[in-house]
Amino acid sequence: LQLLEGQVVGGEQAKNKDLKEKRKRQKKYADERRKQLVAALQQSDEDSSDWVLLNVYDSIQEEVRAKSKLLEKMQEKLRAAETEIKDLQSEFELEKIDYLGTIRRLERDLLLFQQLLDQVQSLVRRDCNYSNLEKIKHQSIWDEENGCWKIPEPVIQRTHLP
């Protein structure tokens, strides 16, 4: 009798392991989904959860009042978000203008130094290693630790005639 009962209770699929695994997976998925919904409801503030849950109203006027109140709150949140966006855009615009001004100033300084270098280069002695600026540029090394260039020392190469 117990053998027959074991086969009948749970139907003919009582010993099917695949079906048991499928039921376990479905139950696990349902539990995870329930936990996610509970977490989502806890995260949302009390006022905004009104529109998530189904409300039952006694009259149409009560429903209209509740939905109007919810609409006003959402419009207020929208206005706050729009204000935040405008603030961020204006801040970005000010930073952009500042960066462009810095770039223009650095370009002018670079041009000044380039022109000064062109004028001074003709005054450097021919037997000095600084007479060839391209060679000095290639020999210079950027020092990451100090944040500056390491430029070779000036050397005067004297040639002695026999």
C-alpha positions as CSV (number, residue, x, y, z in Angstrom):
1,L,0.0,0.0,0.0
2,Q,2.9,2.4,0.8
3,L,4.6,1.6,-2.4
4,L,1.4,2.4,-4.4
5,E,0.9,5.5,-2.4
6,G,4.4,6.7,-3.1
7,Q,3.9,6.2,-6.8
8,V,0.4,7.9,-6.8
9,V,1.3,10.8,-4.5
10,G,3.0,13.3,-6.7
11,G,1.7,11.6,-9.8
12,E,3.6,9.4,-12.2
13,Q,6.4,12.0,-12.3
14,A,7.2,11.6,-8.6
15,K,10.6,10.1,-9.2
16,N,11.6,12.2,-12.2
17,K,14.8,14.0,-11.2
18,D,14.8,16.5,-14.1
19,L,11.3,17.7,-13.1
20,K,12.5,18.1,-9.5
21,E,15.5,20.1,-10.6
22,K,13.2,22.3,-12.7
23,R,10.9,22.9,-9.8
24,K,13.9,23.8,-7.6
25,R,15.2,26.3,-10.2
26,Q,11.7,27.9,-10.6
27,K,11.4,28.2,-6.8
28,K,14.9,29.7,-6.5
29,Y,14.1,32.2,-9.3
30,A,10.8,33.1,-7.7
31,D,12.5,33.7,-4.3
32,E,15.2,35.9,-6.0
33,R,12.5,37.9,-7.8
34,R,10.5,38.4,-4.6
35,K,13.7,39.6,-2.8
36,Q,14.4,42.1,-5.7
37,L,10.8,43.4,-5.5
38,V,11.1,43.9,-1.7
39,A,14.4,45.6,-2.0
40,A,13.0,47.9,-4.7
41,L,10.0,48.8,-2.6
42,Q,12.3,49.6,0.4
43,Q,14.5,51.8,-1.7
44,S,11.8,53.9,-3.1
45,D,10.6,56.5,-0.8
46,E,7.1,56.3,0.7
47,D,5.6,58.9,-1.5
48,S,6.8,57.4,-4.8
49,S,5.7,53.9,-3.8
50,D,2.0,55.1,-4.1
51,W,2.1,54.8,-7.9
52,V,3.9,51.4,-7.8
53,L,1.2,49.7,-5.7
54,L,-2.4,49.4,-6.8
55,N,-4.6,51.7,-4.7
56,V,-8.3,51.2,-4.1
57,Y,-10.3,54.4,-3.9
58,D,-13.8,55.0,-2.5
59,S,-14.6,57.7,-5.0
60,I,-13.4,59.1,-8.3
61,Q,-12.7,62.5,-6.6
62,E,-10.4,60.8,-4.1
63,E,-8.5,59.1,-6.9
64,V,-8.2,62.3,-8.8
65,R,-6.9,64.1,-5.7
66,A,-4.3,61.3,-5.0
67,K,-3.1,61.3,-8.6
68,S,-3.0,65.1,-8.7
69,K,-0.8,65.1,-5.6
70,L,1.4,62.5,-7.1
71,L,1.6,64.4,-10.3
72,E,2.6,67.6,-8.5
73,K,5.4,65.7,-6.6
74,M,6.7,64.2,-9.9
75,Q,6.6,67.7,-11.5
76,E,8.6,69.1,-8.6
77,K,11.2,66.3,-9.0
78,L,11.3,67.1,-12.7
79,R,11.9,70.8,-12.1
80,A,14.6,69.9,-9.6
81,A,16.3,67.6,-12.1
82,E,16.1,70.3,-14.9
83,T,17.6,72.9,-12.5
84,E,20.4,70.4,-11.7
85,I,21.0,69.8,-15.5
86,K,21.2,73.6,-16.1
87,D,23.6,74.1,-13.3
88,L,25.9,71.3,-14.6
89,Q,25.8,72.7,-18.1
90,S,26.7,76.2,-17.0
91,E,29.5,74.8,-14.8
92,F,30.8,72.9,-17.8
93,E,30.6,75.9,-20.0
94,L,32.6,78.0,-17.5
95,E,35.3,75.3,-17.3
96,K,35.4,75.1,-21.1
97,I,35.9,78.9,-21.4
98,D,38.6,78.7,-18.8
99,Y,40.4,75.9,-20.6
100,L,40.2,77.7,-23.9
101,G,41.6,80.9,-22.4
102,T,44.5,78.8,-20.9
103,I,45.2,77.2,-24.2
104,R,45.3,80.6,-26.0
105,R,47.6,82.0,-23.4
106,L,49.9,79.0,-23.6
107,E,50.0,79.3,-27.4
108,R,50.9,83.0,-27.2
109,D,53.7,82.2,-24.7
110,L,55.0,79.4,-26.9
111,L,55.1,81.7,-29.9
112,L,56.9,84.3,-27.8
113,F,59.5,81.8,-26.6
114,Q,59.9,80.4,-30.1
115,Q,60.6,83.9,-31.5
116,L,63.0,84.7,-28.7
117,L,64.8,81.4,-29.3
118,D,65.1,82.2,-33.1
119,Q,66.6,85.6,-32.3
120,V,69.0,84.3,-29.6
121,Q,70.2,81.3,-31.6
122,S,72.1,83.6,-34.0
123,L,74.0,85.0,-31.1
124,V,75.2,81.6,-29.8
125,R,78.8,80.6,-30.8
126,R,79.1,78.1,-33.6
127,D,81.4,75.9,-31.5
128,C,78.8,75.5,-28.7
129,N,76.5,72.5,-28.7
130,Y,73.5,74.9,-28.3
131,S,74.0,76.2,-31.8
132,N,72.0,73.2,-33.2
133,L,68.6,73.4,-31.5
134,E,67.3,70.2,-33.1
135,K,70.1,68.2,-31.7
136,I,69.5,69.6,-28.2
137,K,65.8,68.8,-28.5
138,H,66.6,65.1,-29.3
139,Q,69.1,64.9,-26.4
140,S,66.7,66.4,-23.9
141,I,64.8,64.0,-21.6
142,W,61.5,64.5,-19.7
143,D,61.9,63.8,-16.0
144,E,58.5,62.4,-14.7
145,E,59.5,62.7,-11.0
146,N,60.5,66.4,-11.1
147,G,58.2,67.4,-13.9
148,C,60.8,69.2,-16.0
149,W,63.2,68.6,-18.9
150,K,66.7,67.5,-18.4
151,I,68.7,69.5,-21.0
152,P,72.3,68.7,-21.8
153,E,74.9,71.1,-20.3
154,P,76.3,73.6,-22.7
155,V,79.7,72.6,-24.1
156,I,82.1,74.6,-26.2
157,Q,84.0,72.4,-28.6
158,R,87.3,74.0,-29.4
159,T,89.0,72.7,-32.4
160,H,92.8,72.9,-32.4
161,L,94.6,73.2,-35.6
162,P,97.9,71.3,-35.9
